[in-house]
Amino acid sequence: MKAMMLTGIKQMEMRDIPEPVLVNSSDVKIRMSAVGICGSDIHYYTQGQIGSQKVVYPFTVGHEGAGVVVEVGKSVKRVKTGDLIAIDPAMPCRECDQCLAGRYHTCRKLRFLGCPGQAEGCLMEYIVMPEKSCFPLTGNLTTDHGSISEPLSIGVYAVKKSGDVKGLNIGIFGFGPIGMSVMLAARAQGVAKIYITDIIDERLAIAAKEGATLAGNPMKENIVSKINRREPLGLDIAFECCGKQEALDQAIELLKPGGKLVVVGIPEFDRWSLSVETTRRREISLQFIRRQMNCVEQTLDLMKNGSVKIESMVTHRFPFEKTKEAFDLVADYRDGVMKAMIDF
């Protein structure tokens, strides 16, 4: 079968590799239909690592996937051959202290699609996943919904970890796919006002179209002053979604006393810096987000019942053989890209 593999920094090749086979009775073999490109995929493509997780070439990335079931193990009951499914890329051991505490996303032996040292990604024609990572796409749900359920579930989880957002005013600093996922999830939970910042004007246009109270570019205007004029008492919650120190600083500056900072973005540097004066005097709460936990089904339900609509998220599509073109587009933030989708 064909797999699109990283072969070096900003290098990628289509290669022939053996087709996977079922090993366990709970295994499900999937023919891939669509894969979304994530910011973490781009980190591996352009940097060769995220923190201590370093790529050993050749390696296949990709973890936002949907496909069709082509074979199931004898104990599988959740899905059957022919089902269209969303794929949860996380494969926890379900036996360690973290799993037994219900924290599957911080499993001590976690295997995650497209994560170096854990599991090859899903930018290949077929993959095998455990039954518990497979979620049927029913009703009006398509492969796009299936692929986007992965980043969107992170948004759903981030909003859940921030507390009850109904009636609150929030800021989202960085409006890529994760920032947009946070916005969609927060709006579905009844947030009052949503303030958006990003340095790509086309993304700000999407935010405005999706109903943002204000969407501004910090490279072109003093966004802190502009939001402060609208919200002189400050924001209730700020979500950092781009992994940039400047965005974190702006988020902290705009939070009201007792406000909450939720850090979702993945930075390319090793340490965040926080203003002691501002965070201490305002008693700011800090919450870091590690992927998501038990939010896939809720996310699929939100899309299925119409509470969350994703039509504005997918801005570009590429056939499987042009995956490198898609990665270069996303890596360079060209053409106002929000989410690029690979179609098989």
C-alpha positions as CSV (number, residue, x, y, z in Angstrom):
1,M,0.0,0.0,0.0
2,K,1.0,3.7,-0.3
3,A,2.1,5.8,2.6
4,M,3.1,9.5,2.6
5,M,6.3,9.6,4.8
6,L,8.5,12.3,6.2
7,T,12.0,11.7,5.0
8,G,13.7,14.9,6.4
9,I,13.0,18.5,7.3
10,K,10.3,19.7,4.9
11,Q,10.8,16.5,2.9
12,M,8.1,14.0,2.2
13,E,7.8,11.0,-0.2
14,M,5.1,8.5,-1.2
15,R,6.4,5.0,-0.4
16,D,5.2,1.5,-0.6
17,I,4.9,-0.3,2.7
18,P,3.3,-3.6,3.8
19,E,-0.5,-3.4,4.4
20,P,-1.3,-3.8,8.1
21,V,-3.1,-6.9,9.4
22,L,-5.3,-7.6,12.4
23,V,-3.4,-8.8,15.4
24,N,-5.9,-8.7,18.2
25,S,-9.5,-9.8,18.3
26,S,-10.5,-6.2,19.1
27,D,-8.6,-4.7,16.0
28,V,-10.4,-2.9,13.2
29,K,-8.8,-2.4,9.8
30,I,-9.8,0.9,8.1
31,R,-9.4,2.2,4.6
32,M,-8.6,5.9,5.0
33,S,-11.0,8.4,3.3
34,A,-9.8,11.8,4.7
35,V,-7.1,13.2,6.9
36,G,-6.9,16.8,8.2
37,I,-3.5,18.5,8.6
38,C,-2.9,19.6,12.1
39,G,-0.4,22.1,13.5
40,S,1.5,19.4,15.3
41,D,2.0,17.6,12.0
42,I,3.5,20.8,10.7
43,H,5.8,21.0,13.7
44,Y,7.2,17.5,12.8
45,Y,7.4,18.5,9.1
46,T,9.3,21.8,9.6
47,Q,11.1,21.1,12.9
48,G,11.4,17.3,13.1
49,Q,10.2,17.3,16.7
50,I,7.9,18.6,19.4
51,G,9.9,18.9,22.6
52,S,11.4,15.5,23.4
53,Q,9.4,13.8,20.7
54,K,11.8,13.6,17.7
55,V,11.1,12.1,14.3
56,V,13.2,9.1,13.2
57,Y,13.0,9.0,9.4
58,P,11.2,7.8,7.5
59,F,8.0,8.4,9.5
60,T,4.3,8.9,8.8
61,V,2.4,11.7,10.5
62,G,-1.4,12.4,10.5
63,H,-3.9,11.8,13.2
64,E,-7.1,13.6,12.2
65,G,-8.8,10.8,10.2
66,A,-11.9,9.2,9.0
67,G,-12.4,6.1,6.9
68,V,-14.3,2.9,6.0
69,V,-14.1,-0.3,8.0
70,V,-12.9,-3.2,5.8
71,E,-12.2,-5.9,8.4
72,V,-12.9,-6.5,12.1
73,G,-11.6,-8.8,14.7
74,K,-13.8,-11.5,16.1
75,S,-14.7,-9.6,19.3
76,V,-15.5,-6.3,17.7
77,K,-19.1,-5.1,18.3
78,R,-19.0,-1.3,18.0
79,V,-18.5,-1.2,14.2
80,K,-18.9,-3.5,11.3
81,T,-17.5,-3.9,7.8
82,G,-18.7,-1.0,5.6
83,D,-19.2,1.5,8.4
84,L,-17.9,5.0,7.9
85,I,-16.1,6.0,11.1
86,A,-14.2,8.7,12.9
87,I,-10.9,7.7,14.4
88,D,-9.7,8.7,17.9
89,P,-5.9,8.7,17.4
90,A,-5.3,7.9,21.1
91,M,-4.6,4.3,22.1
92,P,-4.2,4.2,25.9
93,C,-3.1,1.1,27.8
94,R,-6.1,1.2,30.1
95,E,-4.1,-0.4,32.9
96,C,-1.7,2.3,34.3
97,D,-2.5,4.6,37.2
98,Q,-3.6,7.4,34.8
99,C,-6.0,5.2,32.9
100,L,-7.4,3.7,36.1
101,A,-8.0,7.3,37.2
102,G,-9.9,8.0,34.0
103,R,-7.1,10.1,32.6
104,Y,-6.6,8.2,29.3
105,H,-5.1,11.2,27.6
106,T,-2.1,11.1,30.0
107,C,-1.7,7.4,29.9
108,R,1.9,6.3,30.9
109,K,2.1,4.0,27.9
110,L,0.0,6.0,25.4
111,R,0.3,5.3,21.7
112,F,-0.9,8.1,19.5
113,L,-1.2,8.1,15.7
114,G,1.6,10.1,14.1
115,C,3.5,10.6,17.3
116,P,7.3,9.7,17.1
117,G,8.1,6.7,19.2
118,Q,4.5,5.7,19.6
119,A,2.7,4.9,16.4
120,E,2.9,5.7,12.7
121,G,0.3,8.2,11.5
122,C,-2.8,7.7,9.2
123,L,-1.4,9.3,6.0
124,M,-1.5,5.9,4.4
125,E,-4.1,3.9,2.6
126,Y,-5.0,1.5,5.4
127,I,-4.5,1.5,9.2
128,V,-5.4,-0.8,12.0
129,M,-6.9,0.6,15.2
130,P,-8.4,-0.8,18.4
131,E,-12.2,-1.0,18.5
132,K,-12.4,1.7,21.2
133,S,-10.8,4.2,18.9
134,C,-13.5,3.8,16.3
135,F,-16.7,5.9,16.3
136,P,-19.5,5.3,13.7
137,L,-20.5,8.3,11.6
138,T,-24.3,8.2,11.4
139,G,-27.0,10.5,10.1
140,N,-25.7,13.5,8.2
141,L,-22.1,13.0,9.4
142,T,-19.4,12.8,6.6
143,T,-15.7,12.1,6.5
144,D,-15.0,15.8,7.1
145,H,-17.0,15.6,10.3
146,G,-15.1,12.5,11.2
147,S,-11.7,14.1,10.6
148,I,-12.5,17.4,12.3
149,S,-14.0,15.6,15.3
150,E,-10.4,15.2,16.5
151,P,-9.4,18.9,16.8
152,L,-13.0,19.9,17.6
153,S,-13.0,17.5,20.6
154,I,-9.9,19.4,21.9
155,G,-12.0,22.6,21.7
156,V,-14.9,20.9,23.5
157,Y,-12.5,19.6,26.2
158,A,-10.8,22.9,26.6
159,V,-14.1,24.7,27.1
160,K,-15.2,21.9,29.6
161,K,-12.0,22.3,31.6
162,S,-12.6,26.1,31.7
163,G,-15.8,25.7,33.7
164,D,-19.3,26.9,33.0
165,V,-19.0,29.5,30.2
166,K,-22.7,30.3,29.8
167,G,-23.1,34.0,29.8
168,L,-19.4,34.8,30.1
169,N,-17.1,36.9,27.9
170,I,-14.1,35.1,26.5
171,G,-11.1,35.8,24.3
172,I,-9.4,33.4,21.9
173,F,-5.9,34.3,21.0
174,G,-4.9,32.5,17.8
175,F,-7.7,31.5,15.4
176,G,-6.4,28.5,13.6
177,P,-8.4,25.2,13.6
178,I,-7.9,24.8,17.4
179,G,-9.0,28.4,18.1
180,M,-12.0,27.9,15.9
181,S,-12.8,24.7,17.6
182,V,-12.8,26.5,21.0
183,M,-15.0,29.2,19.5
184,L,-17.5,26.7,18.1
185,A,-17.6,24.7,21.4
186,A,-18.0,27.8,23.6
187,R,-20.8,29.2,21.4
188,A,-22.6,25.8,21.7
189,Q,-22.3,26.2,25.5
190,G,-24.0,29.6,25.5
191,V,-21.0,32.0,25.9
192,A,-22.0,35.6,25.7
193,K,-19.3,37.4,23.8
194,I,-16.2,36.1,21.9
195,Y,-13.2,38.2,21.1
196,I,-10.8,36.8,18.5
197,T,-7.2,37.7,17.6
198,D,-5.0,36.3,14.8
199,I,-2.4,37.7,12.4
200,I,-4.0,36.2,9.3
201,D,-6.8,38.5,8.0
202,E,-8.6,35.7,6.1
203,R,-9.0,33.8,9.4
204,L,-10.4,36.9,11.1
205,A,-12.9,37.1,8.3
206,I,-14.0,33.5,9.1
207,A,-14.3,34.5,12.8
208,A,-16.4,37.5,11.9
209,K,-18.6,35.3,9.7
210,E,-19.0,32.9,12.5
211,G,-20.3,35.6,14.8
212,A,-17.3,36.8,16.8
213,T,-18.0,40.0,18.8
214,L,-14.7,41.4,17.6
215,A,-11.9,39.9,15.5
216,G,-8.7,41.9,15.3
217,N,-5.1,41.6,14.0
218,P,-2.5,42.4,16.8
219,M,0.1,43.2,14.1
220,K,-2.1,46.0,12.7
221,E,-3.7,47.5,15.8
222,N,-3.5,47.6,19.5
223,I,-5.8,44.8,20.1
224,V,-5.6,44.9,23.9
225,S,-6.7,48.5,24.0
226,K,-9.5,47.8,21.5
227,I,-10.9,44.9,23.5
228,N,-10.4,46.9,26.8
229,R,-12.6,49.6,25.4
230,R,-15.4,47.1,24.8
231,E,-14.8,45.2,28.1
232,P,-13.3,47.6,30.7
233,L,-13.8,45.1,33.5
234,G,-11.8,42.4,31.6
235,L,-12.5,39.0,30.2
236,D,-13.7,36.1,32.2
237,I,-11.7,33.4,30.3
238,A,-8.8,33.7,27.8
239,F,-7.8,30.7,25.6
240,E,-4.3,30.8,24.2
241,C,-4.5,28.8,21.0
242,C,-1.4,29.5,18.9
243,G,1.6,28.8,21.1
244,K,3.0,32.3,21.0
245,Q,4.3,34.3,24.0
246,E,2.8,37.5,22.7
247,A,-0.6,36.0,22.6
248,L,-0.2,34.7,26.2
249,D,0.9,38.2,27.3
250,Q,-2.2,39.8,25.7
251,A,-4.5,37.2,27.1
252,I,-3.2,37.8,30.7
253,E,-3.4,41.5,30.3
254,L,-7.1,41.3,29.3
255,L,-8.3,39.0,32.0
256,K,-10.3,40.4,34.9
257,P,-9.4,39.6,38.6
258,G,-10.3,36.0,39.2
259,G,-10.2,35.2,35.5
260,K,-8.9,32.0,34.0
261,L,-6.2,31.5,31.4
262,V,-6.5,28.3,29.4
263,V,-3.4,27.3,27.5
264,V,-4.2,25.1,24.5
265,G,-1.5,26.1,22.0
266,I,1.7,24.1,21.4
267,P,4.7,26.4,21.3
268,E,8.0,25.8,19.5
269,F,10.0,27.1,22.5
270,D,10.6,25.3,25.9
271,R,9.4,27.8,28.5
272,W,6.4,30.2,28.9
273,S,6.9,33.5,30.7
274,L,4.3,34.9,33.0
275,S,3.9,38.4,34.6
276,V,4.1,37.8,38.3
277,E,2.6,41.2,39.0
278,T,-0.5,40.7,36.8
279,T,-1.1,37.1,37.5
280,R,-0.6,37.3,41.3
281,R,-2.5,40.5,42.0
282,R,-5.4,39.4,39.8
283,E,-5.3,35.9,41.2
284,I,-5.4,34.4,37.7
285,S,-6.1,30.7,37.4
286,L,-4.0,28.7,34.9
287,Q,-5.2,25.6,33.1
288,F,-3.1,23.7,30.6
289,I,-4.8,21.4,28.0
290,R,-3.4,18.1,26.9
291,R,-5.4,16.9,23.9
292,Q,-8.8,15.7,25.0
293,M,-10.5,13.2,27.2
294,N,-13.8,11.4,26.6
295,C,-15.1,14.1,24.3
296,V,-15.3,12.4,20.9
297,E,-18.9,11.2,21.2
298,Q,-20.1,14.5,22.6
299,T,-18.3,16.3,19.7
300,L,-20.0,14.1,17.1
301,D,-23.4,14.7,18.7
302,L,-22.8,18.5,18.6
303,M,-22.2,18.3,14.9
304,K,-25.0,15.8,14.3
305,N,-27.7,17.9,16.1
306,G,-26.5,21.1,14.4
307,S,-25.2,22.8,17.5
308,V,-21.8,23.0,15.8
309,K,-21.3,23.6,12.1
310,I,-17.9,23.1,10.5
311,E,-18.5,24.2,7.0
312,S,-16.2,27.3,7.4
313,M,-13.3,25.3,8.7
314,V,-12.2,23.3,5.7
315,T,-10.7,25.9,3.3
316,H,-8.5,23.7,1.1
317,R,-8.5,20.1,-0.3
318,F,-5.8,18.0,-1.8
319,P,-5.6,14.5,-3.3
320,F,-3.4,12.1,-1.4
321,E,-0.6,12.2,-3.9
322,K,-0.3,16.0,-3.4
323,T,0.0,15.9,0.4
324,K,3.4,17.7,0.3
325,E,1.8,20.6,-1.5
326,A,-0.8,20.7,1.3
327,F,1.9,20.7,4.0
328,D,3.9,23.5,2.4
329,L,0.7,25.6,2.1
330,V,-0.2,25.1,5.8
331,A,3.4,25.5,7.0
332,D,3.7,28.9,5.2
333,Y,0.1,30.0,6.2
334,R,-0.5,30.8,2.5
335,D,-3.8,31.6,0.9
336,G,-5.6,32.2,4.2
337,V,-5.6,28.5,4.9
338,M,-7.6,27.3,8.0
339,K,-7.8,23.6,7.6
340,A,-6.4,21.6,4.6
341,M,-7.9,18.2,4.0
342,I,-6.3,15.3,2.3
343,D,-8.8,13.1,0.3
344,F,-8.0,9.5,-0.6
